[in-house]
Each structure stands twice: as C-alpha cells, then as structure tokens.
C-alpha cells in the first residue's frame, strides 16, 4: 500500500470555524487549531458576521 492509498483509507476529521460573530467582531472561533500529521481534515468555514472575510492559506 502506498502513501496515497493509506491517506485515502484514513478517516476524515471535520473542523468547524466561525470567522466572526453577529456583533461584527473579526475573530476566529476557535482561535487555536491543532492537527495530526497524516490525517485528513475537512474545514468548514462559517461567517456569521455582516463583514466579509478574505482568507489565504500558505
């Protein structure tokens, strides 16, 4: 089994992140995330704030 097969066979973790709050504060909730190397994650971003957010991931 190669690395791609192993990763495809692993369970996907799901993380929910809010990009602000209804009061319009530009905050991340939760404000700290930890991940395990080699595990797949699906990150759900929600913006309950009336202000748009722009995100880049490096």
N, CA, C and O atoms as a GROMACS GRO file, in nm:
protein
  232
    1UNK      N    1   0.085  -0.118   0.000
    1UNK     CA    2   0.000   0.000   0.000
    1UNK      C    3   0.090   0.124   0.000
    1UNK      O    4   0.179   0.135   0.084
    2UNK      N    5   0.066   0.218  -0.094
    2UNK     CA    6   0.149   0.339  -0.098
    2UNK      C    7   0.088   0.449  -0.011
    2UNK      O    8  -0.019   0.431   0.047
    3UNK      N    9   0.156   0.563  -0.002
    3UNK     CA   10   0.113   0.673   0.084
    3UNK      C   11  -0.025   0.725   0.042
    3UNK      O   12  -0.107   0.754   0.129
    4UNK      N   13  -0.052   0.737  -0.087
    4UNK     CA   14  -0.181   0.785  -0.134
    4UNK      C   15  -0.294   0.691  -0.092
    4UNK      O   16  -0.400   0.737  -0.050
    5UNK      N   17  -0.272   0.562  -0.102
    5UNK     CA   18  -0.372   0.464  -0.061
    5UNK      C   19  -0.397   0.471   0.090
    5UNK      O   20  -0.511   0.462   0.135
    6UNK      N   21  -0.290   0.487   0.166
    6UNK     CA   22  -0.302   0.495   0.311
    6UNK      C   23  -0.382   0.618   0.351
    6UNK      O   24  -0.471   0.609   0.436
    7UNK      N   25  -0.352   0.734   0.292
    7UNK     CA   26  -0.423   0.857   0.323
    7UNK      C   27  -0.569   0.848   0.281
    7UNK      O   28  -0.657   0.896   0.353
    8UNK      N   29  -0.596   0.788   0.166
    8UNK     CA   30  -0.734   0.772   0.119
    8UNK      C   31  -0.815   0.683   0.212
    8UNK      O   32  -0.936   0.698   0.222
    9UNK      N   33  -0.749   0.590   0.279
    9UNK     CA   34  -0.819   0.496   0.366
    9UNK      C   35  -0.842   0.553   0.506
    9UNK      O   36  -0.919   0.495   0.583
   10UNK      N   37  -0.778   0.664   0.540
   10UNK     CA   38  -0.795   0.719   0.675
   10UNK      C   39  -0.925   0.796   0.687
   10UNK      O   40  -0.978   0.849   0.589
   11UNK      N   41  -0.975   0.802   0.809
   11UNK     CA   42  -1.099   0.874   0.836
   11UNK      C   43  -1.072   1.024   0.830
   11UNK      O   44  -0.966   1.071   0.873
   12UNK      N   45  -1.168   1.099   0.776
   12UNK     CA   46  -1.154   1.244   0.765
   12UNK      C   47  -1.211   1.311   0.889
   12UNK      O   48  -1.326   1.288   0.925
   13UNK      N   49  -1.129   1.393   0.954
   13UNK     CA   50  -1.177   1.471   1.068
   13UNK      C   51  -1.247   1.596   1.017
   13UNK      O   52  -1.214   1.647   0.910
   14UNK      N   53  -1.343   1.645   1.091
   14UNK     CA   54  -1.418   1.764   1.050
   14UNK      C   55  -1.399   1.872   1.154
   14UNK      O   56  -1.415   1.848   1.274
   15UNK      N   57  -1.364   1.994   1.108
   15UNK     CA   58  -1.340   2.107   1.196
   15UNK      C   59  -1.428   2.223   1.152
   15UNK      O   60  -1.428   2.260   1.035
   16UNK      N   61  -1.504   2.280   1.245
   16UNK     CA   62  -1.589   2.395   1.216
   16UNK      C   63  -1.525   2.520   1.273
   16UNK      O   64  -1.486   2.523   1.390
   17UNK      N   65  -1.514   2.625   1.189
   17UNK     CA   66  -1.453   2.750   1.231
   17UNK      C   67  -1.546   2.865   1.195
   17UNK      O   68  -1.591   2.876   1.080
   18UNK      N   69  -1.576   2.951   1.292
   18UNK     CA   70  -1.653   3.072   1.267
   18UNK      C   71  -1.556   3.187   1.245
   18UNK      O   72  -1.458   3.201   1.318
   19UNK      N   73  -1.584   3.269   1.144
   19UNK     CA   74  -1.494   3.379   1.107
   19UNK      C   75  -1.547   3.513   1.158
   19UNK      O   76  -1.543   3.613   1.086
   20UNK      N   77  -1.595   3.516   1.276
   20UNK     CA   78  -1.650   3.638   1.333
   20UNK      C   79  -1.774   3.604   1.413
   20UNK      O   80  -1.805   3.487   1.438
   21UNK      N   81  -1.845   3.709   1.453
   21UNK     CA   82  -1.969   3.686   1.526
   21UNK      C   83  -2.074   3.786   1.477
   21UNK      O   84  -2.046   3.874   1.396
   22UNK      N   85  -2.195   3.770   1.526
   22UNK     CA   86  -2.306   3.853   1.480
   22UNK      C   87  -2.288   4.000   1.517
   22UNK      O   88  -2.354   4.086   1.458
   23UNK      N   89  -2.201   4.029   1.614
   23UNK     CA   90  -2.174   4.167   1.654
   23UNK      C   91  -2.075   4.234   1.559
   23UNK      O   92  -2.046   4.353   1.574
   24UNK      N   93  -2.023   4.159   1.461
   24UNK     CA   94  -1.931   4.216   1.363
   24UNK      C   95  -1.785   4.210   1.403
   24UNK      O   96  -1.700   4.268   1.334
   25UNK      N   97  -1.754   4.142   1.513
   25UNK     CA   98  -1.614   4.129   1.553
   25UNK      C   99  -1.542   4.033   1.459
   25UNK      O  100  -1.595   3.928   1.423
   26UNK      N  101  -1.421   4.070   1.419
   26UNK     CA  102  -1.340   3.986   1.330
   26UNK      C  103  -1.254   3.893   1.414
   26UNK      O  104  -1.139   3.923   1.444
   27UNK      N  105  -1.313   3.780   1.450
   27UNK     CA  106  -1.246   3.682   1.535
   27UNK      C  107  -1.261   3.543   1.474
   27UNK      O  108  -1.352   3.519   1.395
   28UNK      N  109  -1.173   3.454   1.512
   28UNK     CA  110  -1.183   3.313   1.474
   28UNK      C  111  -1.226   3.234   1.597
   28UNK      O  112  -1.169   3.249   1.705
   29UNK      N  113  -1.327   3.150   1.580
   29UNK     CA  114  -1.373   3.064   1.689
   29UNK      C  115  -1.379   2.922   1.637
   29UNK      O  116  -1.460   2.893   1.550
   30UNK      N  117  -1.296   2.831   1.688
   30UNK     CA  118  -1.196   2.851   1.792
   30UNK      C  119  -1.077   2.930   1.738
   30UNK      O  120  -1.056   2.937   1.617
   31UNK      N  121  -1.000   2.989   1.829
   31UNK     CA  122  -0.886   3.071   1.786
   31UNK      C  123  -0.755   2.992   1.783
   31UNK      O  124  -0.649   3.050   1.758
   32UNK      N  125  -0.762   2.863   1.807
   32UNK     CA  126  -0.642   2.777   1.802
   32UNK      C  127  -0.684   2.640   1.749
   32UNK      O  128  -0.780   2.581   1.797
   33UNK      N  129  -0.610   2.591   1.651
   33UNK     CA  130  -0.639   2.459   1.594
   33UNK      C  131  -0.513   2.375   1.598
   33UNK      O  132  -0.403   2.426   1.578
   34UNK      N  133  -0.528   2.247   1.625
   34UNK     CA  134  -0.416   2.153   1.620
   34UNK      C  135  -0.455   2.036   1.531
   34UNK      O  136  -0.567   1.987   1.538
   35UNK      N  137  -0.362   1.993   1.448
   35UNK     CA  138  -0.387   1.885   1.355
   35UNK      C  139  -0.281   1.777   1.371
   35UNK      O  140  -0.170   1.803   1.416
   36UNK      N  141  -0.318   1.656   1.333
   36UNK     CA  142  -0.227   1.542   1.337
   36UNK      C  143  -0.172   1.520   1.197
   36UNK      O  144  -0.249   1.512   1.101
   37UNK      N  145  -0.041   1.510   1.186
   37UNK     CA  146   0.023   1.487   1.057
   37UNK      C  147  -0.026   1.355   1.000
   37UNK      O  148  -0.029   1.254   1.071
   38UNK      N  149  -0.063   1.354   0.872
   38UNK     CA  150  -0.106   1.233   0.805
   38UNK      C  151  -0.255   1.206   0.812
   38UNK      O  152  -0.304   1.113   0.748
   39UNK      N  153  -0.329   1.288   0.888
   39UNK     CA  154  -0.474   1.271   0.896
   39UNK      C  155  -0.541   1.374   0.805
   39UNK      O  156  -0.496   1.488   0.795
   40UNK      N  157  -0.650   1.332   0.739
   40UNK     CA  158  -0.724   1.422   0.651
   40UNK      C  159  -0.823   1.503   0.734
   40UNK      O  160  -0.879   1.454   0.832
   41UNK      N  161  -0.844   1.629   0.692
   41UNK     CA  162  -0.940   1.715   0.760
   41UNK      C  163  -1.026   1.788   0.659
   41UNK      O  164  -0.980   1.824   0.551
   42UNK      N  165  -1.150   1.807   0.695
   42UNK     CA  166  -1.241   1.892   0.620
   42UNK      C  167  -1.268   2.012   0.710
   42UNK      O  168  -1.319   1.996   0.821
   43UNK      N  169  -1.233   2.132   0.664
   43UNK     CA  170  -1.251   2.252   0.743
   43UNK      C  171  -1.371   2.329   0.689
   43UNK      O  172  -1.371   2.373   0.574
   44UNK      N  173  -1.473   2.345   0.774
   44UNK     CA  174  -1.593   2.418   0.737
   44UNK      C  175  -1.583   2.560   0.792
   44UNK      O  176  -1.572   2.580   0.913
   45UNK      N  177  -1.586   2.659   0.703
   45UNK     CA  178  -1.578   2.799   0.744
   45UNK      C  179  -1.716   2.861   0.739
   45UNK      O  180  -1.789   2.847   0.641
   46UNK      N  181  -1.753   2.930   0.847
   46UNK     CA  182  -1.882   2.995   0.857
   46UNK      C  183  -1.859   3.141   0.896
   46UNK      O  184  -1.779   3.170   0.985
   47UNK      N  185  -1.928   3.234   0.828
   47UNK     CA  186  -1.913   3.375   0.860
   47UNK      C  187  -2.047   3.432   0.905
   47UNK      O  188  -2.125   3.478   0.822
   48UNK      N  189  -2.075   3.430   1.037
   48UNK     CA  190  -2.199   3.486   1.086
   48UNK      C  191  -2.196   3.638   1.095
   48UNK      O  192  -2.299   3.701   1.123
   49UNK      N  193  -2.082   3.698   1.071
   49UNK     CA  194  -2.063   3.842   1.079
   49UNK      C  195  -2.115   3.910   0.952
   49UNK      O  196  -2.114   3.848   0.845
   50UNK      N  197  -2.159   4.035   0.961
   50UNK     CA  198  -2.203   4.108   0.841
   50UNK      C  199  -2.085   4.155   0.754
   50UNK      O  200  -2.106   4.208   0.645
   51UNK      N  201  -1.962   4.136   0.803
   51UNK     CA  202  -1.842   4.181   0.732
   51UNK      C  203  -1.779   4.064   0.658
   51UNK      O  204  -1.767   3.954   0.712
   52UNK      N  205  -1.739   4.088   0.532
   52UNK     CA  206  -1.672   3.984   0.453
   52UNK      C  207  -1.533   3.956   0.507
   52UNK      O  208  -1.467   4.046   0.559
   53UNK      N  209  -1.489   3.833   0.495
   53UNK     CA  210  -1.354   3.792   0.533
   53UNK      C  211  -1.281   3.743   0.409
   53UNK      O  212  -1.341   3.682   0.321
   54UNK      N  213  -1.153   3.771   0.403
   54UNK     CA  214  -1.069   3.720   0.296
   54UNK      C  215  -0.960   3.636   0.360
   54UNK      O  216  -0.891   3.682   0.451
   55UNK      N  217  -0.946   3.513   0.313
   55UNK     CA  218  -0.853   3.418   0.375
   55UNK      C  219  -0.756   3.366   0.270
   55UNK      O  220  -0.794   3.338   0.157
   56UNK      N  221  -0.631   3.354   0.312
   56UNK     CA  222  -0.534   3.285   0.227
   56UNK      C  223  -0.465   3.180   0.315
   56UNK      O  224  -0.440   3.202   0.433
   57UNK      N  225  -0.434   3.068   0.254
   57UNK     CA  226  -0.367   2.961   0.326
   57UNK      C  227  -0.236   2.933   0.254
   57UNK      O  228  -0.234   2.901   0.135
   58UNK      N  229  -0.128   2.945   0.329
   58UNK     CA  230   0.006   2.923   0.272
   58UNK      C  231   0.057   2.787   0.308
   58UNK      O  232   0.168   2.750   0.269
   0.00000   0.00000   0.00000
